Amino acid sequence: MPGWLETGVIIAFAIAAVFFFAKYRETVAILHESERMKKRLSDDLDRYRDMPRLRALRDALVGNGTLPVDDEGHEHLLLRDGEKQLHHLTLRRECNVVDEGETVTYLKGGEERELEELS
């Protein structure tokens, strides 16, 4: 086999290898971007999956209808979160208006806490 033919074949294989690895890296980058977008869209869907539950909670808390009430006057609400875990909320309605400077509290685990969202 003449030397120039060997050199030509080696150059052709080298050029093919460069194109192959360039295409391979491009494909890997596209797959990586696809997985990243799939995860982001999945997270968005998980966030919006809770919207009916959040609307139900909003309607229950600000609506005119009453929730089930126990003997002590506490209202009860059951909600599921994004991981499908059931949460039992016990509510006690005291007032609908909060004056300037007043603090709003709630009970969690038996201890009274200040509602930070209104601060």
ROLUM-774513 format. One record per residue: x, y, z of N, C-alpha, C in turn; residue in one letter. Coordinates in pm, whole numbers, plus 32768, in hexadecimal, padded with zeros to 4 digits. Example, Ala and Ser with C-alpha at 12.3 -4.5 7.8 and 13.67 -1.06 7.14 Angstrom:
% residues 2
   nx   ny   nz  cax  cay  caz   cx   cy   cz resn
 8527 7DC7 830C 84CE 7E3E 830C 8528 7EB6 830C    A
 8505 7F1F 82C4 8557 7F96 82CA 850A 8003 8313    S
//
This chain:
% residues 119
   nx   ny   nz  cax  cay  caz   cx   cy   cz resn
 8055 7F8C 8000 8000 8000 8000 805B 807B 8000    M
 8042 80D6 7FA3 8097 814D 7F9D 8083 81A7 8018    P
 80E7 81F1 803A 80E6 8248 80B0 807E 82B6 80A7    G
 806C 82EE 802F 800A 835A 8021 7F7C 8329 8038    W
 7F5F 82A8 8015 7EDB 8270 802B 7EC3 825C 80C1    L
 7F28 8228 8108 7F1C 8217 8199 7F03 829E 81DD    E
 7F4D 8304 81B3 7F3C 8389 81EC 7EB0 83BF 81CD    T
 7E80 83AB 8156 7DF9 83D8 8131 7D8E 8393 8183    G
 7D9C 830F 8196 7D3A 82C3 81E6 7D3D 82F2 8276    V
 7DB4 8308 82AE 7DC0 8337 8339 7D81 83C1 8348    I
 7D99 841B 82E9 7D5E 84A1 82EE 7CC7 8499 82E4    I
 7C94 8442 8289 7C02 8432 827B 7BC5 83FF 82FC    A
 7C06 839B 833C 7BD2 8368 83BC 7BDA 83D2 8429    F
 7C44 8422 842A 7C50 848C 848F 7BE2 84F4 847D    A
 7BC7 851A 8401 7B5B 857B 83E6 7AD4 853F 840D    I
 7ABE 84C1 83EE 7A41 847E 8415 7A33 8477 84AD    A
 7AA2 845C 84F1 7A9D 8455 8584 7A7B 84DE 85BE    A
 7AB4 8549 8587 7A96 85D0 85B8 7A02 85EE 85A5    V
 79CC 85CF 852F 793C 85E6 8518 78E6 8590 8572    F
 790F 8512 8588 78C3 84B8 85DF 78BE 84F0 866D    F
 7932 8517 86A4 7934 8549 872D 78ED 85CF 873A    F
 78F2 8621 86D2 78A8 869F 86D5 7811 8684 86D9    A
 77E5 8627 8686 7756 8603 8685 772E 85C2 8709    K
 7788 8570 8741 776E 852F 87C1 775E 8598 8830    Y
 77B8 85FA 8835 77AF 8663 889C 7731 86B6 888A    R
 770C 86D1 880E 7691 871C 87F3 7617 86CE 8824    E
 7615 864C 880A 75A6 85F7 8835 759F 85F1 88CD    T
 7611 85E5 890E 7613 85E3 89A1 75E0 8666 89D9    V
 7609 86D6 899D 75DA 8759 89CC 7543 8767 89BA    A
 7510 8738 894A 747F 873E 8932 7434 86E6 8996    I
 7465 866E 89B0 7425 8616 8A11 7429 8653 8A9E    L
 749A 868F 8AC1 74A5 86CF 8B44 7441 8741 8B50    H
 7436 8793 8AE9 73D5 8802 8AEA 7346 87CC 8AF0    E
 732C 8760 8AAA 72A7 8723 8AAC 7284 86F2 8B38    S
 72E2 86B1 8B7B 72C9 8682 8C04 72B5 86F7 8C63    E
 7302 8762 8C50 72F4 87D7 8CA6 726A 8818 8C94    R
 723E 8824 8C17 71BA 885D 8BFC 714B 8803 8C31    M
 715D 877F 8C23 70F8 8722 8C55 70EA 872F 8CEC    K
 7159 873C 8D32 7155 874C 8DC4 7114 87D0 8DEA    K
 7138 883C 8DA2 70FC 88BE 8DC1 7065 88BD 8DA8    R
 703B 8884 8D38 6FAC 887E 8D1B 6F64 8824 8D7E    L
 6FA5 87B8 8DA7 6F6A 8760 8E0B 6F59 87AA 8E8F    S
 6FBD 87FA 8EB6 6FB1 8849 8F30 6F40 88AF 8F25    D
 6F32 88EC 8EAE 6EC4 894A 8E9A 6E3E 8904 8EA7    D
 6E32 888D 8E6D 6DB4 8844 8E78 6D99 881C 8F08    L
 6E00 87F6 8F53 6DEC 87D4 8FE0 6DBC 884E 902E    D
 6DF1 88C4 900B 6DC6 893C 9051 6D33 895A 9032    R
 6D0C 894B 8FB3 6C82 896A 8F8F 6C21 88FB 8FB3    Y
 6C54 8886 8FD3 6BFD 8818 8FFB 6BB5 8839 907E    R
 6BF3 888B 90D2 6BB8 88B1 9152 6B52 8922 9146    D
 6B41 895C 90CF 6AE9 89D0 90C2 6A59 89B4 90EC    M
 6A1A 8944 90C5 6991 892D 90F4 698A 8925 918C    P
 69F0 88E9 91CA 69F1 88DE 925C 6A04 8967 929D    R
 6A5B 89B8 9260 6A70 8A3E 9297 69F3 8A94 9286    L
 69AF 8A83 9214 6931 8ACD 9202 68C8 8AA0 9267    R
 68C3 8A1D 9282 6864 89EA 92E4 6884 8A22 936F    A
 6905 8A28 9390 692D 8A60 9411 6908 8AF4 9418    L
 6925 8B3E 93AD 6903 8BCD 93AA 686C 8BE0 93BA    R
 681F 8B94 936F 678D 8BA2 9376 6758 8B7C 93FF    D
 6796 8B16 943C 6769 8AEB 94C1 6789 8B53 952A    A
 67FB 8B96 951C 6824 8BF5 9581 67DF 8C7C 9574    L
 67C4 8CA9 94FA 6789 8D2E 94E8 66F7 8D28 94BF    V
 66C2 8CB2 94A7 6638 8CA7 9479 65D4 8CB8 94E8    G
 6557 8CC6 94C0 64EB 8CD4 9521 64BF 8C4E 9559    N
 64DC 8BE3 9510 64B6 8B5F 9540 6508 8B37 95B8    G
 64D1 8ADD 9607 6517 8AB3 9680 6555 8A2B 966A    T
 65C2 8A13 96AE 6603 8991 96AE 65CA 8940 9720    L
 65E2 88BC 9722 65B2 886D 9793 65ED 88A1 9816    P
 6596 88AE 987B 65BF 88E7 98FC 65B1 887D 9968    V
 6615 8875 99C2 660C 8816 9A31 65CA 8859 9AAA    D
 65C6 8812 9B1B 6582 8845 9B92 65C7 88C0 9BCD    D
 6649 88D1 9BB2 6692 8944 9BEA 668C 89BE 9B8F    E
 664C 89B2 9B1E 663F 8A22 9AC2 66AF 8A2C 9A5C    G
 6703 89C7 9A52 676E 89C7 99EF 673C 898E 996B    H
 6763 89CC 98FF 673F 899A 987A 67AD 893D 984A    E
 6788 88D7 97FD 67E9 8873 97D0 67EA 886C 9738    H
 6866 885F 9701 6878 885A 9671 68E5 87F4 9654    L
 68CC 879A 95F5 6930 8737 95CB 6961 875B 9540    L
 69E5 8762 952F 6A21 8782 94AE 6A91 8720 9490    L
 6AA7 8706 940F 6B1A 86B6 93E6 6B80 8711 93A3    R
 6C01 86F6 93BC 6C6A 8746 937E 6C9A 8703 92FE    D
 6D06 8735 92C4 6D3A 8700 9246 6D67 8670 924E    G
 6D92 8643 92C7 6DBD 85B8 92D8 6D49 855D 9301    E
 6CCF 858F 92F7 6C55 8545 9318 6C49 8524 93AC    K
 6C8F 8571 9401 6C82 855C 9492 6C0C 85AE 94C4    Q
 6BBF 8574 951D 6B49 85B4 9552 6B6E 860D 95C8    L
 6B3C 8689 95C7 6B56 86E6 9634 6AD1 8711 966E    H
 6AC8 870C 96F3 6A4F 8732 973A 6A65 87BD 9774    H
 6A16 881D 9748 6A1F 88A6 977B 69AC 88BE 97D9    L
 69CC 88F2 984E 6966 8918 98AF 6966 89B0 98B5    T
 68F5 89EC 9897 68EA 8A7D 988F 6890 8AB3 98FC    L
 68B3 8B28 992D 6860 8B6D 998F 684E 8BFB 995D    R
 67D7 8C1D 9934 67BE 8CA3 9901 679C 8CFD 9976    R
 67EB 8D68 9980 67D2 8DC6 99EE 67A3 8E4D 99B9    E
 67E2 8E7C 994E 67BD 8EFD 9917 67D9 8EFF 9881    C
 679C 8F5B 983D 67B2 8F69 97AE 6807 8FE3 978D    N
 6819 903D 97EE 6863 90B9 97D7 68D6 90BF 983B    V
 694B 90E3 9809 69C0 90F4 9860 69E6 9186 985E    V
 69E5 91C4 98D3 6A0A 9251 98DC 6AA1 9261 98D2    D
 6ACC 92DB 98B5 6B5B 92FA 98A9 6BA0 92E0 992F    E
 6C0E 9299 992A 6C5B 927F 99A3 6C36 91FD 99E9    G
 6BC6 91C0 99C6 6B9E 9141 9A04 6BE7 90CD 99C1    E
 6BFB 9064 9A0A 6C3A 8FED 99D3 6BD3 8F7F 99C4    T
 6BE4 8F31 995C 6B8C 8EBF 9942 6BD9 8E41 9965    V
 6B9B 8DEA 99B1 6BDF 8D6F 99DD 6B91 8CF6 99AE    T
 6BD7 8C86 99A9 6B98 8C07 998A 6BDB 8B9B 99DF    Y
 6B98 8B28 99EA 6BCE 8AB9 9A39 6C0C 8A53 99DB    L
 6C85 8A27 99FB 6CC6 89BC 99B0 6D0B 8961 9A14    K
 6CE1 88E4 9A16 6D1B 8885 9A75 6CFF 88AB 9B05    G
 6C91 88EE 9B1E 6C6C 8912 9BA5 6CA9 8994 9BD6    G
 6D02 89D1 9B8B 6D3C 8A50 9BB6 6D0E 8AC0 9B5A    E
 6CFB 8B34 9B96 6CC9 8BA6 9B4B 6D3C 8BEE 9B05    E
 6D29 8C0B 9A84 6D90 8C4D 9A34 6D55 8CC8 99F1    R
 6DAD 8D27 99D3 6D80 8DA1 9990 6D7F 8D8B 98F9    E
 6D19 8DBC 98B6 6D0E 8DB1 9826 6D6A 8E1A 97E8    L
 6DD6 8DEB 97A6 6E3D 8E46 9774 6E15 8E89 96F0    E
 6DB5 8E51 96A7 6D91 8E88 9626 6D55 8F13 9632    E
 6D17 8F32 96A5 6CD8 8FB3 96B5 6D36 901A 96F5    L
 6DAC 8FEF 971B 6E0B 904C 975D 6E4C 90A7 96F9    S
//
